[in-house]
Amino acid sequence: MKKSFIWLLIFGGGLLLVCAVLFMAYGSTLHSGLKGTIRQKLLDFMDEKAEESQFNGTVLVAKNGKILFQKGYGFSNYSIKALNQLDTEFRIASLTKSFTALSILQLETAGELKTTDPISKYFPAFQNGKIITIHDLLTHSSGVKNHFKLTDTTQPITIPDFINLMGRQKLSYTPGSKYMYSDTGYMILAGIIEKVSGESYGQYLRDHIFRIAGMNHTYLWSLDTEKLATGYQNMREIVMKDDESQLKGAGDIISTVGDLLKYTNAIHNNRLLPPAEVKKMETGYIDSARWGVFKYGYGWNVADNFISFGKYMIEHNGSLPGFKSELVDFVHDRITVIILSNNNGTWNSGALSRELASICLEKRYWFYQKYF
């Protein structure tokens, strides 16, 4: 009986060891097959990835604010066979939200507002405005309804009309009680920026962010741009139907990978915000993904766990018809990955950006990281 038990333990232990070896071998990728410099490894990996997934867009990877790798893939306009270049401009969609959050914190730094302020301070007629704070709007926990179901999004809307519309609506839930992603909340924040600064949202961004950071190829969406890539869905051309005004503060910025690197560098160099406000922006306040993998800060998702290789990371993605975007920044390691694409589809921009980062960090990339 004792011998049988011992043999059972040996067999079980051996089986566990084999499973562990197989899990390490097939459950993760160390990219040990990639050779040469970090730049060469990134190039070889991304070239192969782009070919197998028909990636269309531009990729940039930087360390300590300096470019390690950048390259354009596919077509900015397939019908005329125009290639994506490093200066090709893309809609960055919800990456816009970090600019809105940063603007709010700039105004807080200037003593013009506080993130603890109720929005009734700025819009007195807003129903339930006394119990919704700026912090609630920034963290997608305000309870405001989705305006896309309340207005014709193909038509222009002014901020006063938008605030008047939303101010008449009942809340979906008690402010601060849970996370529910909301373009509407960030449009209200754009209204607060205009109210407090006395400038239009676009002019505020130009004066206080784009110009300071040296972002010469970044602006709000317009019809008369020359370098804007054509948007595709699985390489079928998409016509954007929503009016730009319906995305103000939430998804209306156009930029390049180079300009977005200038943006992150300006944040880290404290040219846009003092250190205390940067820390406030990059702190996670509320769970924004399964199992608390991500927490939402002010305009950024924040992680410091298995999804980020045990390192402190901020990220945000964006998605609009025809476009995808991703910016991942390992804050303490100063590894930055920026992906802008004009071919939306089922591919995961966050998974790709973190796998590129894993090459720089020399970390295993586990299969389950692809699903976040």
RAFEN-V734159 format. One record per pair of residues at least 12 apart in sequence whose ideal C-beta (glycine too) atoms are under 6 Angstrom apart, sorted by the first residue. I is the first residue (numbers start at 0). GAP is how many residues later the second one is. If there is no record, write none. Layout:
I,GAP
I,GAP
This chain:
26,340
27,336
27,338
28,336
29,334
30,328
37,30
37,322
38,29
38,30
40,318
41,19
41,27
41,317
45,13
49,23
52,294
54,18
55,18
55,285
55,286
55,287
56,283
56,284
56,285
57,14
57,26
57,30
57,199
57,282
58,12
58,280
59,197
59,278
60,276
60,295
61,199
61,274
62,272
63,270
64,200
69,16
71,12
71,13
71,14
75,12
75,153
76,153
86,169
87,139
87,141
88,128
88,138
88,139
88,165
88,167
89,139
89,233
89,250
89,252
90,163
90,229
90,232
91,161
91,163
91,226
91,233
92,158
92,225
92,226
92,227
92,230
92,232
93,157
93,224
94,221
94,223
94,230
94,232
95,155
95,156
95,157
96,89
96,202
97,201
97,202
97,218
98,106
99,86
99,89
99,149
100,37
100,197
100,198
102,90
103,85
104,168
104,172
104,176
105,102
106,89
108,168
111,84
112,83
114,19
114,20
115,17
116,17
117,12
117,15
118,13
121,70
121,73
122,40
124,42
125,41
126,40
127,43
130,44
131,43
135,39
135,40
136,48
136,51
136,52
137,160
138,146
138,147
138,157
139,39
139,40
139,41
139,42
139,156
140,35
140,38
140,145
141,33
141,43
142,28
142,29
142,30
142,32
143,40
143,41
144,24
144,27
145,38
146,37
152,89
152,93
153,87
153,89
154,88
155,87
155,89
156,88
158,32
158,35
162,28
178,107
178,109
182,67
185,63
185,64
186,61
186,62
186,63
188,60
189,58
189,59
200,47
201,18
211,59
212,49
212,50
212,53
213,48
214,44
214,47
216,39
216,42
217,37
217,41
218,35
219,32
220,23
220,31
220,33
228,113
230,91
230,92
230,111
231,90
231,111
232,111
233,111
234,108
237,83
237,84
239,81
256,81
256,83
259,67
259,78
263,65
263,72
280,16
280,17
281,15
281,18
281,32
282,14
283,13
283,18
287,13
292,14
292,79
299,14
299,16
300,14
301,12
306,62
306,65
308,52
308,54
310,19
311,19
311,20
312,17
313,15
314,13
316,32
316,33
321,22
322,19
323,17
323,20
323,25
324,15
325,13
325,23
325,24
325,27
327,25
334,22
334,25
336,16
336,19
336,20
338,14
350,19
